[in-house]
Amino acid sequence: MVDALWVLVGIVIGSIGGVLTISLISSGKFDDLENEIQDLRNQRQLLKEEIHRLNKRKSKPTPRKQRNYKPKNKK
């Protein structure tokens, strides 16, 4: 009877330890995945801005000022 009680206590302590170990391991993976999601969202936003910048209609450039040309040889 006492041996069965010790086995039961061992199973309970082992299961609690296993749950804690699994939760610690998976929390690191969860943080990595969340960081990856944030990086992908930032990349998507930058690509959207670049697409809008490239699709934006460009106006005609302003003409250059006319030079004041004075001929050197006046006759």
N, CA, C and O atoms as a Maestro MAE file, in Angstrom:
{
 s_m_m2io_version
 :::
 2.0.0
}

f_m_ct {
 s_m_title
 :::
 protein
 m_atom[300] {
  # First column is atom index #
  i_m_mmod_type
  r_m_x_coord
  r_m_y_coord
  r_m_z_coord
  i_m_residue_number
  s_m_chain_name
  s_m_pdb_residue_name
  s_m_pdb_atom_name
  i_m_atomic_number
  :::
  1 25 0.827 -1.195 0.000 1 A "MET " " N  " 7
  2 3 0.000 0.000 0.000 1 A "MET " " CA " 6
  3 2 0.863 1.247 0.000 1 A "MET " " C  " 6
  4 15 0.575 2.209 -0.712 1 A "MET " " O  " 8
  5 25 1.933 1.231 0.807 2 A "VAL " " N  " 7
  6 3 2.816 2.400 0.885 2 A "VAL " " CA " 6
  7 2 3.570 2.576 -0.439 2 A "VAL " " C  " 6
  8 15 3.803 3.700 -0.884 2 A "VAL " " O  " 8
  9 25 3.944 1.463 -1.058 3 A "ASP " " N  " 7
  10 3 4.652 1.554 -2.331 3 A "ASP " " CA " 6
  11 2 3.759 2.156 -3.419 3 A "ASP " " C  " 6
  12 15 4.218 2.956 -4.235 3 A "ASP " " O  " 8
  13 25 2.500 1.773 -3.425 4 A "ALA " " N  " 7
  14 3 1.563 2.321 -4.410 4 A "ALA " " CA " 6
  15 2 1.396 3.820 -4.199 4 A "ALA " " C  " 6
  16 15 1.270 4.565 -5.170 4 A "ALA " " O  " 8
  17 25 1.392 4.277 -2.943 5 A "LEU " " N  " 7
  18 3 1.276 5.707 -2.637 5 A "LEU " " CA " 6
  19 2 2.485 6.470 -3.153 5 A "LEU " " C  " 6
  20 15 2.347 7.563 -3.704 5 A "LEU " " O  " 8
  21 25 3.681 5.890 -2.973 6 A "TRP " " N  " 7
  22 3 4.893 6.544 -3.467 6 A "TRP " " CA " 6
  23 2 4.907 6.607 -5.005 6 A "TRP " " C  " 6
  24 15 5.363 7.589 -5.591 6 A "TRP " " O  " 8
  25 25 4.412 5.567 -5.629 7 A "VAL " " N  " 7
  26 3 4.327 5.565 -7.101 7 A "VAL " " CA " 6
  27 2 3.366 6.660 -7.564 7 A "VAL " " C  " 6
  28 15 3.648 7.369 -8.531 7 A "VAL " " O  " 8
  29 25 2.242 6.797 -6.881 8 A "LEU " " N  " 7
  30 3 1.254 7.819 -7.219 8 A "LEU " " CA " 6
  31 2 1.839 9.225 -7.022 8 A "LEU " " C  " 6
  32 15 1.644 10.101 -7.864 8 A "LEU " " O  " 8
  33 25 2.552 9.439 -5.916 9 A "VAL " " N  " 7
  34 3 3.192 10.734 -5.668 9 A "VAL " " CA " 6
  35 2 4.238 11.019 -6.754 9 A "VAL " " C  " 6
  36 15 4.345 12.154 -7.218 9 A "VAL " " O  " 8
  37 25 4.991 10.027 -7.156 10 A "GLY " " N  " 7
  38 3 5.991 10.189 -8.213 10 A "GLY " " CA " 6
  39 2 5.363 10.558 -9.546 10 A "GLY " " C  " 6
  40 15 5.887 11.391 -10.286 10 A "GLY " " O  " 8
  41 25 4.233 9.925 -9.840 11 A "ILE " " N  " 7
  42 3 3.530 10.231 -11.089 11 A "ILE " " CA " 6
  43 2 3.018 11.672 -11.076 11 A "ILE " " C  " 6
  44 15 3.115 12.377 -12.081 11 A "ILE " " O  " 8
  45 25 2.480 12.103 -9.949 12 A "VAL " " N  " 7
  46 3 1.957 13.475 -9.833 12 A "VAL " " CA " 6
  47 2 3.097 14.482 -9.980 12 A "VAL " " C  " 6
  48 15 2.974 15.446 -10.737 12 A "VAL " " O  " 8
  49 25 4.188 14.274 -9.277 13 A "ILE " " N  " 7
  50 3 5.334 15.195 -9.352 13 A "ILE " " CA " 6
  51 2 5.933 15.183 -10.766 13 A "ILE " " C  " 6
  52 15 6.305 16.236 -11.284 13 A "ILE " " O  " 8
  53 25 6.026 14.036 -11.377 14 A "GLY " " N  " 7
  54 3 6.555 13.930 -12.739 14 A "GLY " " CA " 6
  55 2 5.677 14.635 -13.755 14 A "GLY " " C  " 6
  56 15 6.178 15.301 -14.661 14 A "GLY " " O  " 8
  57 25 4.372 14.491 -13.605 15 A "SER " " N  " 7
  58 3 3.471 15.146 -14.562 15 A "SER " " CA " 6
  59 2 3.540 16.663 -14.415 15 A "SER " " C  " 6
  60 15 3.518 17.391 -15.407 15 A "SER " " O  " 8
  61 25 3.623 17.139 -13.157 16 A "ILE " " N  " 7
  62 3 3.746 18.590 -12.939 16 A "ILE " " CA " 6
  63 2 5.063 19.100 -13.540 16 A "ILE " " C  " 6
  64 15 5.086 20.140 -14.198 16 A "ILE " " O  " 8
  65 25 6.134 18.378 -13.313 17 A "GLY " " N  " 7
  66 3 7.434 18.761 -13.889 17 A "GLY " " CA " 6
  67 2 7.406 18.731 -15.409 17 A "GLY " " C  " 6
  68 15 7.984 19.606 -16.054 17 A "GLY " " O  " 8
  69 25 6.761 17.762 -15.977 18 A "GLY " " N  " 7
  70 3 6.651 17.670 -17.443 18 A "GLY " " CA " 6
  71 2 5.872 18.827 -18.041 18 A "GLY " " C  " 6
  72 15 6.251 19.385 -19.070 18 A "GLY " " O  " 8
  73 25 4.770 19.180 -17.376 19 A "VAL " " N  " 7
  74 3 3.964 20.302 -17.866 19 A "VAL " " CA " 6
  75 2 4.770 21.594 -17.802 19 A "VAL " " C  " 6
  76 15 4.733 22.394 -18.736 19 A "VAL " " O  " 8
  77 25 5.498 21.801 -16.706 20 A "LEU " " N  " 7
  78 3 6.320 23.003 -16.581 20 A "LEU " " CA " 6
  79 2 7.417 23.043 -17.647 20 A "LEU " " C  " 6
  80 15 7.669 24.096 -18.233 20 A "LEU " " O  " 8
  81 25 8.054 21.935 -17.898 21 A "THR " " N  " 7
  82 3 9.112 21.877 -18.903 21 A "THR " " CA " 6
  83 2 8.567 22.177 -20.299 21 A "THR " " C  " 6
  84 15 9.157 22.955 -21.048 21 A "THR " " O  " 8
  85 25 7.460 21.567 -20.635 22 A "ILE " " N  " 7
  86 3 6.855 21.790 -21.947 22 A "ILE " " CA " 6
  87 2 6.423 23.241 -22.104 22 A "ILE " " C  " 6
  88 15 6.594 23.826 -23.173 22 A "ILE " " O  " 8
  89 25 5.866 23.826 -21.049 23 A "SER " " N  " 7
  90 3 5.427 25.223 -21.154 23 A "SER " " CA " 6
  91 2 6.612 26.171 -21.320 23 A "SER " " C  " 6
  92 15 6.510 27.155 -22.053 23 A "SER " " O  " 8
  93 25 7.735 25.895 -20.656 24 A "LEU " " N  " 7
  94 3 8.918 26.743 -20.811 24 A "LEU " " CA " 6
  95 2 9.503 26.633 -22.222 24 A "LEU " " C  " 6
  96 15 9.931 27.634 -22.796 24 A "LEU " " O  " 8
  97 25 9.521 25.446 -22.765 25 A "ILE " " N  " 7
  98 3 10.044 25.255 -24.122 25 A "ILE " " CA " 6
  99 2 9.135 25.916 -25.150 25 A "ILE " " C  " 6
  100 15 9.617 26.576 -26.070 25 A "ILE " " O  " 8
  101 25 7.840 25.744 -25.002 26 A "SER " " N  " 7
  102 3 6.913 26.291 -26.000 26 A "SER " " CA " 6
  103 2 6.793 27.808 -25.906 26 A "SER " " C  " 6
  104 15 6.451 28.450 -26.899 26 A "SER " " O  " 8
  105 25 7.065 28.404 -24.742 27 A "SER " " N  " 7
  106 3 6.974 29.864 -24.640 27 A "SER " " CA " 6
  107 2 8.066 30.520 -25.478 27 A "SER " " C  " 6
  108 15 7.828 31.574 -26.068 27 A "SER " " O  " 8
  109 25 9.240 29.936 -25.546 28 A "GLY " " N  " 7
  110 3 10.301 30.470 -26.399 28 A "GLY " " CA " 6
  111 2 9.933 30.399 -27.868 28 A "GLY " " C  " 6
  112 15 10.191 31.338 -28.620 28 A "GLY " " O  " 8
  113 25 9.336 29.300 -28.279 29 A "LYS " " N  " 7
  114 3 8.903 29.158 -29.666 29 A "LYS " " CA " 6
  115 2 7.800 30.153 -29.983 29 A "LYS " " C  " 6
  116 15 7.766 30.708 -31.081 29 A "LYS " " O  " 8
  117 25 6.903 30.385 -29.043 30 A "PHE " " N  " 7
  118 3 5.806 31.329 -29.249 30 A "PHE " " CA " 6
  119 2 6.348 32.739 -29.459 30 A "PHE " " C  " 6
  120 15 5.865 33.463 -30.330 30 A "PHE " " O  " 8
  121 25 7.350 33.139 -28.667 31 A "ASP " " N  " 7
  122 3 7.949 34.468 -28.831 31 A "ASP " " CA " 6
  123 2 8.626 34.593 -30.191 31 A "ASP " " C  " 6
  124 15 8.529 35.635 -30.840 31 A "ASP " " O  " 8
  125 25 9.311 33.534 -30.625 32 A "ASP " " N  " 7
  126 3 9.958 33.567 -31.938 32 A "ASP " " CA " 6
  127 2 8.927 33.725 -33.053 32 A "ASP " " C  " 6
  128 15 9.129 34.498 -33.990 32 A "ASP " " O  " 8
  129 25 7.833 32.998 -32.947 33 A "LEU " " N  " 7
  130 3 6.798 33.091 -33.973 33 A "LEU " " CA " 6
  131 2 6.135 34.468 -33.969 33 A "LEU " " C  " 6
  132 15 5.812 35.007 -35.027 33 A "LEU " " O  " 8
  133 25 5.936 35.027 -32.793 34 A "GLU " " N  " 7
  134 3 5.335 36.359 -32.720 34 A "GLU " " CA " 6
  135 2 6.262 37.414 -33.313 34 A "GLU " " C  " 6
  136 15 5.798 38.332 -33.988 34 A "GLU " " O  " 8
  137 25 7.569 37.295 -33.071 35 A "ASN " " N  " 7
  138 3 8.535 38.210 -33.678 35 A "ASN " " CA " 6
  139 2 8.544 38.068 -35.195 35 A "ASN " " C  " 6
  140 15 8.643 39.061 -35.917 35 A "ASN " " O  " 8
  141 25 8.441 36.848 -35.670 36 A "GLU " " N  " 7
  142 3 8.405 36.613 -37.119 36 A "GLU " " CA " 6
  143 2 7.166 37.247 -37.738 36 A "GLU " " C  " 6
  144 15 7.246 37.833 -38.817 36 A "GLU " " O  " 8
  145 25 6.022 37.137 -37.066 37 A "ILE " " N  " 7
  146 3 4.791 37.748 -37.556 37 A "ILE " " CA " 6
  147 2 4.944 39.258 -37.637 37 A "ILE " " C  " 6
  148 15 4.526 39.868 -38.620 37 A "ILE " " O  " 8
  149 25 5.537 39.870 -36.620 38 A "GLN " " N  " 7
  150 3 5.731 41.317 -36.608 38 A "GLN " " CA " 6
  151 2 6.671 41.750 -37.730 38 A "GLN " " C  " 6
  152 15 6.430 42.765 -38.384 38 A "GLN " " O  " 8
  153 25 7.740 40.986 -37.955 39 A "ASP " " N  " 7
  154 3 8.665 41.298 -39.051 39 A "ASP " " CA " 6
  155 2 7.974 41.219 -40.403 39 A "ASP " " C  " 6
  156 15 8.195 42.066 -41.268 39 A "ASP " " O  " 8
  157 25 7.143 40.206 -40.585 40 A "LEU " " N  " 7
  158 3 6.424 40.062 -41.854 40 A "LEU " " CA " 6
  159 2 5.413 41.189 -42.052 40 A "LEU " " C  " 6
  160 15 5.218 41.647 -43.178 40 A "LEU " " O  " 8
  161 25 4.773 41.636 -40.989 41 A "ARG " " N  " 7
  162 3 3.843 42.764 -41.109 41 A "ARG " " CA " 6
  163 2 4.572 44.039 -41.503 41 A "ARG " " C  " 6
  164 15 4.083 44.808 -42.331 41 A "ARG " " O  " 8
  165 25 5.746 44.264 -40.911 42 A "ASN " " N  " 7
  166 3 6.532 45.448 -41.270 42 A "ASN " " CA " 6
  167 2 6.985 45.374 -42.727 42 A "ASN " " C  " 6
  168 15 6.953 46.373 -43.446 42 A "ASN " " O  " 8
  169 25 7.403 44.193 -43.152 43 A "GLN " " N  " 7
  170 3 7.838 44.022 -44.537 43 A "GLN " " CA " 6
  171 2 6.679 44.252 -45.497 43 A "GLN " " C  " 6
  172 15 6.856 44.874 -46.545 43 A "GLN " " O  " 8
  173 25 5.504 43.760 -45.152 44 A "ARG " " N  " 7
  174 3 4.328 43.956 -46.005 44 A "ARG " " CA " 6
  175 2 3.986 45.431 -46.127 44 A "ARG " " C  " 6
  176 15 3.654 45.902 -47.215 44 A "ARG " " O  " 8
  177 25 4.063 46.170 -45.015 45 A "GLN " " N  " 7
  178 3 3.765 47.597 -45.034 45 A "GLN " " CA " 6
  179 2 4.772 48.359 -45.903 45 A "GLN " " C  " 6
  180 15 4.392 49.250 -46.663 45 A "GLN " " O  " 8
  181 25 6.052 48.004 -45.788 46 A "LEU " " N  " 7
  182 3 7.071 48.665 -46.611 46 A "LEU " " CA " 6
  183 2 6.867 48.367 -48.094 46 A "LEU " " C  " 6
  184 15 7.043 49.248 -48.936 46 A "LEU " " O  " 8
  185 25 6.499 47.135 -48.412 47 A "LEU " " N  " 7
  186 3 6.251 46.790 -49.811 47 A "LEU " " CA " 6
  187 2 5.031 47.513 -50.357 47 A "LEU " " C  " 6
  188 15 5.032 47.934 -51.514 47 A "LEU " " O  " 8
  189 25 3.992 47.665 -49.549 48 A "LYS " " N  " 7
  190 3 2.810 48.415 -49.977 48 A "LYS " " CA " 6
  191 2 3.172 49.859 -50.281 48 A "LYS " " C  " 6
  192 15 2.735 50.415 -51.288 48 A "LYS " " O  " 8
  193 25 3.975 50.470 -49.407 49 A "GLU " " N  " 7
  194 3 4.393 51.856 -49.630 49 A "GLU " " CA " 6
  195 2 5.215 51.976 -50.906 49 A "GLU " " C  " 6
  196 15 5.078 52.949 -51.647 49 A "GLU " " O  " 8
  197 25 6.067 50.991 -51.164 50 A "GLU " " N  " 7
  198 3 6.875 51.043 -52.377 50 A "GLU " " CA " 6
  199 2 6.014 50.869 -53.617 50 A "GLU " " C  " 6
  200 15 6.262 51.518 -54.633 50 A "GLU " " O  " 8
  201 25 5.012 50.011 -53.554 51 A "ILE " " N  " 7
  202 3 4.103 49.826 -54.690 51 A "ILE " " CA " 6
  203 2 3.362 51.124 -54.962 51 A "ILE " " C  " 6
  204 15 3.246 51.538 -56.116 51 A "ILE " " O  " 8
  205 25 2.859 51.773 -53.918 52 A "HIS " " N  " 7
  206 3 2.153 53.038 -54.104 52 A "HIS " " CA " 6
  207 2 3.085 54.103 -54.659 52 A "HIS " " C  " 6
  208 15 2.672 54.916 -55.487 52 A "HIS " " O  " 8
  209 25 4.328 54.108 -54.217 53 A "ARG " " N  " 7
  210 3 5.290 55.097 -54.699 53 A "ARG " " CA " 6
  211 2 5.595 54.857 -56.180 53 A "ARG " " C  " 6
  212 15 5.723 55.808 -56.951 53 A "ARG " " O  " 8
  213 25 5.708 53.590 -56.575 54 A "LEU " " N  " 7
  214 3 6.016 53.292 -57.972 54 A "LEU " " CA " 6
  215 2 4.816 53.504 -58.892 54 A "LEU " " C  " 6
  216 15 4.997 53.846 -60.060 54 A "LEU " " O  " 8
  217 25 3.609 53.311 -58.397 55 A "ASN " " N  " 7
  218 3 2.407 53.478 -59.212 55 A "ASN " " CA " 6
  219 2 1.929 54.919 -59.271 55 A "ASN " " C  " 6
  220 15 1.050 55.249 -60.067 55 A "ASN " " O  " 8
  221 25 2.489 55.762 -58.451 56 A "LYS " " N  " 7
  222 3 2.066 57.158 -58.396 56 A "LYS " " CA " 6
  223 2 2.417 57.834 -59.712 56 A "LYS " " C  " 6
  224 15 3.529 57.689 -60.219 56 A "LYS " " O  " 8
  225 25 1.454 58.576 -60.265 57 A "ARG " " N  " 7
  226 3 1.694 59.262 -61.529 57 A "ARG " " CA " 6
  227 2 2.686 60.391 -61.305 57 A "ARG " " C  " 6
  228 15 2.578 61.169 -60.357 57 A "ARG " " O  " 8
  229 25 3.642 60.455 -62.195 58 A "LYS " " N  " 7
  230 3 4.658 61.476 -62.072 58 A "LYS " " CA " 6
  231 2 4.288 62.653 -62.965 58 A "LYS " " C  " 6
  232 15 3.934 62.472 -64.130 58 A "LYS " " O  " 8
  233 25 4.370 63.842 -62.418 59 A "SER " " N  " 7
  234 3 4.073 65.027 -63.212 59 A "SER " " CA " 6
  235 2 5.267 65.365 -64.091 59 A "SER " " C  " 6
  236 15 6.379 64.885 -63.875 59 A "SER " " O  " 8
  237 25 5.012 66.190 -65.071 60 A "LYS " " N  " 7
  238 3 6.098 66.582 -65.960 60 A "LYS " " CA " 6
  239 2 7.089 67.437 -65.183 60 A "LYS " " C  " 6
  240 15 6.693 68.225 -64.325 60 A "LYS " " O  " 8
  241 25 8.344 67.288 -65.473 61 A "PRO " " N  " 7
  242 3 9.322 68.114 -64.766 61 A "PRO " " CA " 6
  243 2 9.214 69.568 -65.213 61 A "PRO " " C  " 6
  244 15 8.802 69.848 -66.339 61 A "PRO " " O  " 8
  245 25 9.577 70.473 -64.348 62 A "THR " " N  " 7
  246 3 9.518 71.892 -64.705 62 A "THR " " CA " 6
  247 2 10.637 72.185 -65.704 62 A "THR " " C  " 6
  248 15 11.750 71.676 -65.570 62 A "THR " " O  " 8
  249 25 10.332 73.005 -66.698 63 A "PRO " " N  " 7
  250 3 11.365 73.295 -67.698 63 A "PRO " " CA " 6
  251 2 12.495 74.126 -67.102 63 A "PRO " " C  " 6
  252 15 12.309 74.850 -66.124 63 A "PRO " " O  " 8
  253 25 13.654 74.007 -67.706 64 A "ARG " " N  " 7
  254 3 14.796 74.786 -67.255 64 A "ARG " " CA " 6
  255 2 14.617 76.236 -67.660 64 A "ARG " " C  " 6
  256 15 13.937 76.544 -68.639 64 A "ARG " " O  " 8
  257 25 15.227 77.109 -66.906 65 A "LYS " " N  " 7
  258 3 15.174 78.523 -67.257 65 A "LYS " " CA " 6
  259 2 15.970 78.751 -68.535 65 A "LYS " " C  " 6
  260 15 17.000 78.121 -68.774 65 A "LYS " " O  " 8
  261 25 15.467 79.658 -69.336 66 A "GLN " " N  " 7
  262 3 16.159 79.960 -70.573 66 A "GLN " " CA " 6
  263 2 17.400 80.782 -70.265 66 A "GLN " " C  " 6
  264 15 17.356 81.714 -69.462 66 A "GLN " " O  " 8
  265 25 18.492 80.434 -70.901 67 A "ARG " " N  " 7
  266 3 19.735 81.136 -70.653 67 A "ARG " " CA " 6
  267 2 19.747 82.464 -71.415 67 A "ARG " " C  " 6
  268 15 19.227 82.581 -72.525 67 A "ARG " " O  " 8
  269 25 20.342 83.421 -70.793 68 A "ASN " " N  " 7
  270 3 20.521 84.700 -71.474 68 A "ASN " " CA " 6
  271 2 21.786 84.594 -72.315 68 A "ASN " " C  " 6
  272 15 22.901 84.767 -71.823 68 A "ASN " " O  " 8
  273 25 21.588 84.315 -73.551 69 A "TYR " " N  " 7
  274 3 22.708 84.113 -74.452 69 A "TYR " " CA " 6
  275 2 22.987 85.391 -75.206 69 A "TYR " " C  " 6
  276 15 22.124 85.926 -75.902 69 A "TYR " " O  " 8
  277 25 24.198 85.867 -75.057 70 A "LYS " " N  " 7
  278 3 24.620 87.049 -75.790 70 A "LYS " " CA " 6
  279 2 25.757 86.653 -76.706 70 A "LYS " " C  " 6
  280 15 26.783 86.151 -76.248 70 A "LYS " " O  " 8
  281 25 25.585 86.871 -77.978 71 A "PRO " " N  " 7
  282 3 26.659 86.482 -78.892 71 A "PRO " " CA " 6
  283 2 27.928 87.287 -78.629 71 A "PRO " " C  " 6
  284 15 27.864 88.469 -78.291 71 A "PRO " " O  " 8
  285 25 29.051 86.654 -78.783 72 A "LYS " " N  " 7
  286 3 30.338 87.304 -78.533 72 A "LYS " " CA " 6
  287 2 30.730 88.210 -79.702 72 A "LYS " " C  " 6
  288 15 31.286 89.290 -79.506 72 A "LYS " " O  " 8
  289 25 30.441 87.767 -80.880 73 A "ASN " " N  " 7
  290 3 30.835 88.540 -82.051 73 A "ASN " " CA " 6
  291 2 29.623 89.296 -82.598 73 A "ASN " " C  " 6
  292 15 28.785 88.736 -83.304 73 A "ASN " " O  " 8
  293 25 29.557 90.553 -82.258 74 A "LYS " " N  " 7
  294 3 28.477 91.393 -82.795 74 A "LYS " " CA " 6
  295 2 29.021 92.148 -83.991 74 A "LYS " " C  " 6
  296 15 30.124 92.693 -83.947 74 A "LYS " " O  " 8
  297 25 28.262 92.175 -85.026 75 A "LYS " " N  " 7
  298 3 28.701 92.913 -86.205 75 A "LYS " " CA " 6
  299 2 27.825 94.089 -86.444 75 A "LYS " " C  " 6
  300 15 28.040 94.836 -87.399 75 A "LYS " " O  " 8
  :::
 }
 m_bond[299] {
  # First column is bond index #
  i_m_from
  i_m_to
  i_m_order
  :::
  1 1 2 1
  2 2 3 1
  3 3 4 2
  4 3 5 1
  5 5 6 1
  6 6 7 1
  7 7 8 2
  8 7 9 1
  9 9 10 1
  10 10 11 1
  11 11 12 2
  12 11 13 1
  13 13 14 1
  14 14 15 1
  15 15 16 2
  16 15 17 1
  17 17 18 1
  18 18 19 1
  19 19 20 2
  20 19 21 1
  21 21 22 1
  22 22 23 1
  23 23 24 2
  24 23 25 1
  25 25 26 1
  26 26 27 1
  27 27 28 2
  28 27 29 1
  29 29 30 1
  30 30 31 1
  31 31 32 2
  32 31 33 1
  33 33 34 1
  34 34 35 1
  35 35 36 2
  36 35 37 1
  37 37 38 1
  38 38 39 1
  39 39 40 2
  40 39 41 1
  41 41 42 1
  42 42 43 1
  43 43 44 2
  44 43 45 1
  45 45 46 1
  46 46 47 1
  47 47 48 2
  48 47 49 1
  49 49 50 1
  50 50 51 1
  51 51 52 2
  52 51 53 1
  53 53 54 1
  54 54 55 1
  55 55 56 2
  56 55 57 1
  57 57 58 1
  58 58 59 1
  59 59 60 2
  60 59 61 1
  61 61 62 1
  62 62 63 1
  63 63 64 2
  64 63 65 1
  65 65 66 1
  66 66 67 1
  67 67 68 2
  68 67 69 1
  69 69 70 1
  70 70 71 1
  71 71 72 2
  72 71 73 1
  73 73 74 1
  74 74 75 1
  75 75 76 2
  76 75 77 1
  77 77 78 1
  78 78 79 1
  79 79 80 2
  80 79 81 1
  81 81 82 1
  82 82 83 1
  83 83 84 2
  84 83 85 1
  85 85 86 1
  86 86 87 1
  87 87 88 2
  88 87 89 1
  89 89 90 1
  90 90 91 1
  91 91 92 2
  92 91 93 1
  93 93 94 1
  94 94 95 1
  95 95 96 2
  96 95 97 1
  97 97 98 1
  98 98 99 1
  99 99 100 2
  100 99 101 1
  101 101 102 1
  102 102 103 1
  103 103 104 2
  104 103 105 1
  105 105 106 1
  106 106 107 1
  107 107 108 2
  108 107 109 1
  109 109 110 1
  110 110 111 1
  111 111 112 2
  112 111 113 1
  113 113 114 1
  114 114 115 1
  115 115 116 2
  116 115 117 1
  117 117 118 1
  118 118 119 1
  119 119 120 2
  120 119 121 1
  121 121 122 1
  122 122 123 1
  123 123 124 2
  124 123 125 1
  125 125 126 1
  126 126 127 1
  127 127 128 2
  128 127 129 1
  129 129 130 1
  130 130 131 1
  131 131 132 2
  132 131 133 1
  133 133 134 1
  134 134 135 1
  135 135 136 2
  136 135 137 1
  137 137 138 1
  138 138 139 1
  139 139 140 2
  140 139 141 1
  141 141 142 1
  142 142 143 1
  143 143 144 2
  144 143 145 1
  145 145 146 1
  146 146 147 1
  147 147 148 2
  148 147 149 1
  149 149 150 1
  150 150 151 1
  151 151 152 2
  152 151 153 1
  153 153 154 1
  154 154 155 1
  155 155 156 2
  156 155 157 1
  157 157 158 1
  158 158 159 1
  159 159 160 2
  160 159 161 1
  161 161 162 1
  162 162 163 1
  163 163 164 2
  164 163 165 1
  165 165 166 1
  166 166 167 1
  167 167 168 2
  168 167 169 1
  169 169 170 1
  170 170 171 1
  171 171 172 2
  172 171 173 1
  173 173 174 1
  174 174 175 1
  175 175 176 2
  176 175 177 1
  177 177 178 1
  178 178 179 1
  179 179 180 2
  180 179 181 1
  181 181 182 1
  182 182 183 1
  183 183 184 2
  184 183 185 1
  185 185 186 1
  186 186 187 1
  187 187 188 2
  188 187 189 1
  189 189 190 1
  190 190 191 1
  191 191 192 2
  192 191 193 1
  193 193 194 1
  194 194 195 1
  195 195 196 2
  196 195 197 1
  197 197 198 1
  198 198 199 1
  199 199 200 2
  200 199 201 1
  201 201 202 1
  202 202 203 1
  203 203 204 2
  204 203 205 1
  205 205 206 1
  206 206 207 1
  207 207 208 2
  208 207 209 1
  209 209 210 1
  210 210 211 1
  211 211 212 2
  212 211 213 1
  213 213 214 1
  214 214 215 1
  215 215 216 2
  216 215 217 1
  217 217 218 1
  218 218 219 1
  219 219 220 2
  220 219 221 1
  221 221 222 1
  222 222 223 1
  223 223 224 2
  224 223 225 1
  225 225 226 1
  226 226 227 1
  227 227 228 2
  228 227 229 1
  229 229 230 1
  230 230 231 1
  231 231 232 2
  232 231 233 1
  233 233 234 1
  234 234 235 1
  235 235 236 2
  236 235 237 1
  237 237 238 1
  238 238 239 1
  239 239 240 2
  240 239 241 1
  241 241 242 1
  242 242 243 1
  243 243 244 2
  244 243 245 1
  245 245 246 1
  246 246 247 1
  247 247 248 2
  248 247 249 1
  249 249 250 1
  250 250 251 1
  251 251 252 2
  252 251 253 1
  253 253 254 1
  254 254 255 1
  255 255 256 2
  256 255 257 1
  257 257 258 1
  258 258 259 1
  259 259 260 2
  260 259 261 1
  261 261 262 1
  262 262 263 1
  263 263 264 2
  264 263 265 1
  265 265 266 1
  266 266 267 1
  267 267 268 2
  268 267 269 1
  269 269 270 1
  270 270 271 1
  271 271 272 2
  272 271 273 1
  273 273 274 1
  274 274 275 1
  275 275 276 2
  276 275 277 1
  277 277 278 1
  278 278 279 1
  279 279 280 2
  280 279 281 1
  281 281 282 1
  282 282 283 1
  283 283 284 2
  284 283 285 1
  285 285 286 1
  286 286 287 1
  287 287 288 2
  288 287 289 1
  289 289 290 1
  290 290 291 1
  291 291 292 2
  292 291 293 1
  293 293 294 1
  294 294 295 1
  295 295 296 2
  296 295 297 1
  297 297 298 1
  298 298 299 1
  299 299 300 2
  :::
 }
}
